[in-house]
Amino acid sequence: MSVAKALRALKNIICIKWGTVYGPQYVNTLYAMAARNVTGDFKFVCFTDDPTGVCPEVTCLPLPQLGCEIPPDVPGKWPKIALWGKDLPLTGVALFIDLDSVIVGNIDDYFEYGNPEDVITARNWLNRLGKSAQTSVFRFPVGKHSYMLENLQADSTNVSRKYQYEQNYVTHNVRGGVKFWPEGWTRHFRVHCMGAWPLRYLRPPILPKGAKIITFPGLPGPAAAAEGRWTENGEIRSPKDHLRWVWTQFREGKKWKKHISRYVRKADWIAENWRE
């Protein structure tokens, strides 16, 4: 077996969970979706500060340490940069998937595409002209780009403020540049499933043909969207009721413009896939 084939054969799927935003059910659901959509053996690892409630099929390991402070006014998920360190306890290549992603098709291709030495990411569909990375789903050779963590540690305040989001840092600093998955594989829920805001009132979110993973940056998340809510604790409204509510916000002098687009109808295909 060639080195490239050997590396691909080591199917490492990893996620990261810290804090209280996502409970163990997100890890368990992501594992279950992967198990239904990966051929053959794979290893599923969750790096976490609290393994309570995570199913035994998942290998829970301590969070890799970022080793530096990110200013509190800087947005983004900078703890993910710790995954680039040389001491990550894995070998071969690793496929990272955000906890709020929905796997809707077989993902073997994510391991087989390109060269094992490539860093391959989803495309940031909100910044297409900039050709930037969206790190909800990305694959990287473990330990081969440890300078990514080391360079951040050397000047964390200025680096994080310059790039704001860790995915911008990845886009502009991975040596050799990032590659992108074929466009149809990884889809952005608001952009590709919900469409422009008028469509959100007329039809439920669609599942794009050929999609393998749907990412949910921002709101709504998959648990909420499956029920037709913008947030997990939000109300379920008919299109007319939501527009009436927006009109009420306008009449009462409250912020209303942003709420016009913040509407989602129930999507049955999410619930069919987003389950343990």
TABELKA-V162287 format. One record per residue. N is the residue number from 0. PSI is psi in whole degrees, 0 to 359 (NA if undefined). D_CENTER is the distance of its C-alpha to the mean C-alpha in Angstrom with 1 decimal. Layout:
N;PSI;D_CENTER
N;PSI;D_CENTER
//
This chain:
0;133;32.2
1;163;31.0
2;318;28.7
3;316;26.0
4;323;26.3
5;318;26.4
6;320;23.2
7;330;21.5
8;337;23.2
9;87;21.4
10;93;18.2
11;120;16.1
12;129;12.8
13;153;11.4
14;171;9.2
15;133;10.3
16;120;11.9
17;156;14.3
18;202;16.4
19;5;16.8
20;317;14.0
21;126;12.6
22;179;15.5
23;337;16.1
24;332;15.8
25;319;12.0
26;313;12.5
27;322;15.4
28;318;13.9
29;318;11.0
30;314;14.0
31;320;16.2
32;319;14.1
33;317;14.0
34;328;17.7
35;347;18.5
36;18;16.9
37;134;17.9
38;129;21.5
39;194;23.4
40;149;22.6
41;160;19.4
42;129;18.5
43;119;15.7
44;132;15.4
45;119;13.9
46;120;14.8
47;157;15.9
48;359;18.7
49;100;19.7
50;3;19.8
51;129;21.8
52;354;21.2
53;136;18.9
54;152;20.5
55;341;22.7
56;343;21.1
57;131;18.3
58;114;19.4
59;129;18.7
60;155;19.4
61;150;19.9
62;130;17.4
63;142;18.3
64;132;20.1
65;325;19.2
66;15;22.9
67;167;23.2
68;136;22.9
69;129;20.6
70;142;22.7
71;341;21.8
72;0;21.9
73;127;19.0
74;185;15.6
75;168;12.2
76;68;10.7
77;333;13.4
78;338;13.7
79;336;11.1
80;336;14.0
81;338;16.1
82;342;14.4
83;355;16.5
84;158;19.7
85;345;22.6
86;13;23.0
87;128;19.8
88;56;21.5
89;164;20.4
90;159;22.0
91;221;21.1
92;155;17.7
93;138;14.4
94;113;11.3
95;135;8.2
96;127;5.4
97;148;3.3
98;331;6.3
99;40;6.0
100;154;5.4
101;120;9.0
102;121;10.8
103;2;13.9
104;174;15.8
105;133;16.9
106;18;14.6
107;324;17.6
108;334;17.4
109;337;14.3
110;333;16.8
111;342;19.8
112;139;18.9
113;198;20.4
114;141;21.9
115;339;20.8
116;351;21.3
117;150;18.9
118;117;15.6
119;132;13.6
120;168;10.4
121;159;9.1
122;141;11.4
123;98;11.1
124;345;12.9
125;356;14.2
126;55;16.0
127;321;17.2
128;331;20.6
129;353;19.3
130;53;17.4
131;160;14.7
132;150;11.5
133;110;7.9
134;27;6.3
135;328;2.6
136;116;5.4
137;153;8.7
138;140;12.1
139;153;14.8
140;122;18.3
141;128;18.6
142;357;20.9
143;345;21.8
144;46;20.4
145;339;21.4
146;336;22.9
147;317;19.5
148;318;19.8
149;320;23.5
150;324;23.6
151;316;21.4
152;328;23.7
153;335;26.7
154;59;26.1
155;324;23.1
156;308;24.4
157;320;25.2
158;313;22.2
159;323;19.6
160;328;21.8
161;315;22.2
162;341;18.5
163;304;17.2
164;140;13.5
165;330;12.6
166;331;11.0
167;320;14.5
168;316;16.1
169;314;14.5
170;315;15.5
171;357;19.0
172;349;19.8
173;124;18.9
174;131;22.3
175;352;22.9
176;157;19.9
177;151;16.5
178;165;16.7
179;146;14.6
180;155;14.0
181;141;16.5
182;328;15.7
183;348;15.9
184;311;13.5
185;117;10.0
186;147;10.5
187;124;9.5
188;309;10.9
189;321;13.2
190;310;14.4
191;339;15.0
192;317;15.5
193;321;17.2
194;188;18.9
195;155;21.3
196;327;22.4
197;326;25.7
198;334;24.1
199;337;22.1
200;337;25.6
201;333;27.1
202;158;24.7
203;162;21.8
204;140;18.4
205;158;18.8
206;110;17.0
207;138;17.3
208;133;19.6
209;357;18.3
210;147;14.6
211;321;13.0
212;133;9.3
213;124;8.5
214;151;5.4
215;61;6.6
216;135;6.6
217;212;9.8
218;153;12.2
219;159;12.9
220;171;10.6
221;321;11.3
222;320;14.1
223;313;15.8
224;329;15.5
225;334;17.0
226;356;20.0
227;34;20.3
228;152;19.5
229;325;17.7
230;163;17.1
231;334;17.6
232;9;21.2
233;168;21.9
234;152;24.8
235;118;24.8
236;151;27.1
237;161;28.6
238;316;28.3
239;317;31.8
240;323;31.2
241;317;28.2
242;324;30.2
243;319;33.1
244;318;31.0
245;319;29.9
246;322;33.6
247;319;34.5
248;320;32.2
249;312;33.9
250;329;37.4
251;6;36.8
252;21;35.7
253;168;32.2
254;128;29.0
255;333;28.5
256;316;27.1
257;335;23.4
258;345;23.9
259;317;25.1
260;348;21.7
261;65;20.0
262;137;21.0
263;137;19.5
264;157;21.5
265;135;20.9
266;106;19.0
267;328;20.5
268;335;18.3
269;310;15.3
270;328;17.7
271;331;19.0
272;325;15.8
273;79;14.1
274;158;16.8
275;NA;18.1
//
